[in-house]
Amino acid sequence: MSPVLVAASAYGADLVRRVGHADLIPMVAAAGAAGLEIRRELFDGPQDLPALRALLEQHKLFSVYSAPFELFATEGRFDREQISLAMSEAEEIGARFLKVSLGHFSAGSDLQSLLRFLSQAPVEVLLENDQTPQGGRLEPIVSFLALCTGNGYAFGMTFDMGNWHWQGVDPETAARSLAPHVRYVHCKGVQEDQGKLKAVPLQAQDHHWPAMLGHFPTGILRAIEFPLVGTDLEETTRRHVAMLATV
């Protein structure tokens, strides 16, 4: 069985902002998940992060802290201020990983400033392919990760199997290119609806997503990042956790 997290966003932004992450923790634990991905963008006001950490520990869950921040600002500068803030919060909540996106990385970016910061960071940072033009394209991500490796830093990655569709990239191609860096997988399907792409639940009978997971180490950490809806959210969560855990 592989460890499965639930991204808080799977329950919808409105619900999470209304009830808070703390209310999700008992349900996620009862559904058999290994952890909860905390989504900073869904905080509704100031948060008591130590209390959230204590509640996670009480329910024997670990966390990944997802912050909607980019490593590199519009001019290609390492955004130390925002990443330091996210790092401090991730440490306070006891997160296993801090997840951010690439942003506006270029040949002129100060990579060394970032690597010096990471060498002293208390929480490992994972790079996610997001849905933006600057942070979701395959070529800049491959180039950035290769430069990090060349400078002696093995940067890990959150591989979002659905987000590649927003860039017109074949997820299988991306999986083959990025497999050595992947530590964590965001699992979701994607469909077109009235000319727009949207995330949808994975289906047990679909062979594409298990094949994609096959590019990564056995038992790799994965998360539900597709909509979880229904009259019994705990049962819905339990069913999808079990499906992902057995692949």
Buried (B, 14 or more C-beta within 10 A) or exposed (E): EBBBBBBBBBBBEEBBBEEBBBEBBBBBBEBBBBBBBBBBEBBEEEBEBEEBBEBBEEBEBBBBBBBBBBBBBEEBBBBBEBBEBBBBBBBBBBBBBBBBBBBBBEEEBEBEEBBBBBEEBEBBBBBBBBBBEBBBBBEBBBBBBEBBEEEEBEBBBBBBBBBBBBBEBEBBEBBEBBBEBBBBBBBBBBEEEEEEBBBBBBEBEEEEBBEBBEBBEEEBBBBBBBBBEEEEBBEBBBBBBBBBBEB
